[in-house]
């Protein structure tokens, strides 16, 4: 992954669900999985975004049956 090359990042992801900056996705993963930037630098953008989706699912509160 090339850090700091925002045009590269923007070209590889679709508009909408992607973070504005690659650093935002990396921050989400660092908070959720406690991964260092060195670990994430080895990932492709699509892999990074896939893991970000996993992180988002983990951080959403789940509704318990019978509770609203």
C-alpha positions as CSV (number, residue, x, y, z in Angstrom):
1,X,0.0,0.0,0.0
2,X,1.3,3.4,-0.8
3,X,0.8,5.8,2.1
4,X,0.0,9.4,1.3
5,X,-1.1,8.7,-2.3
6,X,-4.7,9.7,-1.9
7,X,-5.5,9.6,-5.6
8,X,-4.4,5.9,-5.7
9,X,-6.7,5.2,-2.8
10,X,-9.6,7.0,-4.4
11,X,-9.2,5.2,-7.7
12,X,-9.3,1.8,-6.1
13,X,-12.5,2.2,-4.0
14,X,-16.1,3.1,-4.9
15,X,-17.7,6.2,-3.6
16,X,-20.0,5.9,-0.6
17,X,-18.9,3.4,2.0
18,X,-15.2,4.1,1.8
19,X,-13.4,6.4,4.3
20,X,-12.2,9.7,2.9
21,X,-8.6,9.0,3.9
22,X,-6.7,5.7,4.1
23,X,-5.6,6.8,7.6
24,X,-9.3,6.8,8.7
25,X,-9.6,3.1,7.8
26,X,-6.3,2.3,9.5
27,X,-7.4,4.2,12.7
28,X,-10.6,2.1,12.8
29,X,-8.6,-1.1,12.6
30,X,-6.0,0.0,15.1
31,X,-8.8,0.8,17.6
32,X,-10.8,-2.4,17.0
33,X,-8.0,-5.0,16.5
34,X,-5.0,-3.2,18.0
35,X,-3.0,-3.5,14.8
36,X,0.0,-1.3,14.2
37,X,0.5,0.8,11.1
38,X,3.4,-1.5,10.1
39,X,0.9,-4.5,9.9
40,X,-1.6,-2.6,7.9
41,X,1.0,-1.2,5.5
42,X,1.4,-4.7,4.1
43,X,-2.3,-4.9,3.2
44,X,-3.9,-4.0,-0.2
45,X,-6.6,-1.3,-0.1
46,X,-9.3,-3.9,-0.7
47,X,-8.0,-6.1,2.1
48,X,-7.9,-3.1,4.4
49,X,-11.4,-2.1,3.6
50,X,-12.6,-5.7,4.1
51,X,-11.1,-5.8,7.6
52,X,-12.6,-2.3,8.2
53,X,-16.1,-3.8,7.5
54,X,-15.4,-6.6,10.0
55,X,-14.4,-3.9,12.5
56,X,-17.6,-1.9,11.8
57,X,-19.7,-5.0,12.4
58,X,-17.9,-5.7,15.7
59,X,-18.5,-2.2,17.0
60,X,-22.3,-2.1,16.2
61,X,-24.4,-2.9,19.2
62,X,-26.4,-6.0,18.8
63,X,-30.1,-6.0,19.7
64,X,-31.0,-8.7,22.2
65,X,-34.2,-10.8,21.5
66,X,-37.2,-9.3,23.3
67,X,-35.5,-5.9,23.9
68,X,-36.3,-2.8,22.0
